[in-house]
Amino acid sequence: FSKGYAKLYVQEVCAPGYRPCGAQECIEETKFCDGVVDCADGSDEIPSKC
């Protein structure tokens, strides 16, 4: 007998004009790559996301 496990993938949905951060939050698009860390995890200042 074997147990099966399903993987759950959650896609962050933000309001228009906002983008998701890695820490399950949304910030305004204009705050990405502005030189100020706005996401709790700092993901808004990662060059690959700019």
C-alpha positions in Angstrom: 0.0 0.0 0.0 1.3 3.5 -0.8 0.1 6.9 0.1 -0.2 9.6 -2.6 0.5 13.2 -1.8 -0.6 16.1 -3.9 1.5 19.2 -4.3 -0.3 22.5 -3.8 0.8 25.5 -5.8 -0.5 28.9 -4.8 -0.3 31.8 -7.1 -0.3 35.1 -5.5 -3.0 37.4 -7.0 -2.6 41.1 -6.6 -4.8 44.0 -7.4 -4.2 45.9 -10.6 -1.1 48.1 -10.3 0.5 45.8 -7.7 3.0 43.0 -7.9 3.6 40.0 -5.6 6.5 39.8 -3.2 7.9 36.4 -2.1 6.5 36.8 1.4 2.8 36.5 0.4 2.3 40.3 0.1 1.7 42.7 -2.7 3.3 46.1 -3.2 2.7 48.8 -5.8 4.5 48.2 -9.1 6.3 51.5 -8.9 8.0 50.4 -5.7 9.9 47.6 -7.5 13.5 48.4 -8.2 13.3 51.9 -6.7 16.4 51.5 -4.5 14.3 51.0 -1.3 13.4 47.5 0.1 9.6 47.4 0.4 9.0 43.6 0.5 9.7 41.9 3.8 12.0 39.5 2.0 13.7 42.1 -0.2 12.5 40.5 -3.4 11.5 43.9 -4.9 15.1 44.9 -5.3 16.4 41.7 -6.9 17.8 42.7 -10.4 16.3 39.7 -12.1 12.8 40.9 -11.1 13.3 44.5 -12.4 
